[in-house]
């Protein structure tokens, strides 16, 4: 009984296995015999906008920012503005103490007047009194020269040479005398006191000789100096007289004119120094910082305050190196400040720096954009963080197709497959304009509403 049951079970298993195999066979071969057809994917030529942009970040900076300093040194007298004040062009912002500078201007004015008086006299020529004074000065100088020469000669005739000679003879005698006494002392023929007496006598004689020589040299030098001074005075007096008697009037006028010119230049410099003690605003702007206080000693070119033009600020921004082709002077920008997220400002790129900079350890292009305020009363502060969108290119109301519809059949040649009403495909050459990741602008080759193939799907 048990054996019969086993056979029945085996037959059932075989039947089940045979049924599963048939099902698998039918499924596999049926699929092979009836393959599914791929589905053609299409898109319609539409009309819309395409915009190519590059995004960056930056900050608001003044259109102009300048550190102001005096061109001369001195004590800071007063600072007339504070940080945050508005300054007008040519307004005095600070000044140095000017007492000495004002005195210098007054002295220069006086020198100009004196030079002009001399010029007026030169135009009239030398007067008889001037000629008489010049001749008298020459005579006096010549008399003084004769007196000086006589005094110099008398220096030698006064017996100074004889006195020096006598003093020398006495010194030589005492030197010889000392040498003799010294030898006798060493031989024991005389006492110590006799030896010392001879030595002291020799020293005294040498002192008298030196004094006589110094006196003679001093008197000779004094007399010689007097002669030289007198000779110089004669030369100058003779030259002055010759100038008055024989120099052409044009030369005198030339010298007087040059003297006036020099005085005028000196006065101009003094006035310039006084003017340099005033610190003026070179443009309308805002005082950003005051770096000095009244009473402080300041040097030339030391920064006193910083002035910035915030009326037409700029946005300095950075974009990634890979987007450098999307930023150029004149490109429009859209700007949003972190502090004003609900407002968007427009402007345009006004400068692109020629070298890359490093921002957050990454190479970046640094550029500047203007800000079109359009009379808006937005409260903008220097340094505000901004997001910048540069519009590299845009096309409005353009014919658009998905980029998947484009086929590059050869270099510079692009085609699309147009789906005809009959369902047939027509390959057609097109001219492509702008592209973004999704769409491409079609400049020619297609019409609005046509259907194009974008590929197949299973």
Secondary structure as GFF3:
##gff-version 3
##sequence-region A 1 458
A	DSSP	alpha_helix	2	33	.	.	.	ID=ss1
A	DSSP	beta_strand	39	44	.	.	.	ID=ss2
A	DSSP	beta_strand	46	61	.	.	.	ID=ss3
A	DSSP	beta_strand	64	69	.	.	.	ID=ss4
A	DSSP	beta_strand	74	79	.	.	.	ID=ss5
A	DSSP	beta_strand	86	87	.	.	.	ID=ss6
A	DSSP	beta_strand	92	96	.	.	.	ID=ss7
A	DSSP	alpha_helix	99	124	.	.	.	ID=ss8
A	DSSP	alpha_helix	128	157	.	.	.	ID=ss9
A	DSSP	alpha_helix	160	187	.	.	.	ID=ss10
A	DSSP	alpha_helix	192	246	.	.	.	ID=ss11
A	DSSP	alpha_helix	249	276	.	.	.	ID=ss12
A	DSSP	beta_strand	278	280	.	.	.	ID=ss13
A	DSSP	beta_strand	285	290	.	.	.	ID=ss14
A	DSSP	beta_strand	297	298	.	.	.	ID=ss15
A	DSSP	beta_strand	303	309	.	.	.	ID=ss16
A	DSSP	beta_strand	314	320	.	.	.	ID=ss17
A	DSSP	three_ten_helix	321	326	.	.	.	ID=ss18
A	DSSP	beta_strand	332	337	.	.	.	ID=ss19
A	DSSP	beta_strand	340	352	.	.	.	ID=ss20
A	DSSP	beta_strand	357	359	.	.	.	ID=ss21
A	DSSP	beta_strand	362	370	.	.	.	ID=ss22
A	DSSP	beta_strand	385	402	.	.	.	ID=ss23
A	DSSP	three_ten_helix	403	405	.	.	.	ID=ss24
A	DSSP	beta_strand	407	410	.	.	.	ID=ss25
A	DSSP	beta_strand	413	419	.	.	.	ID=ss26
A	DSSP	beta_strand	425	435	.	.	.	ID=ss27
A	DSSP	beta_strand	439	444	.	.	.	ID=ss28
A	DSSP	beta_strand	451	457	.	.	.	ID=ss29
###
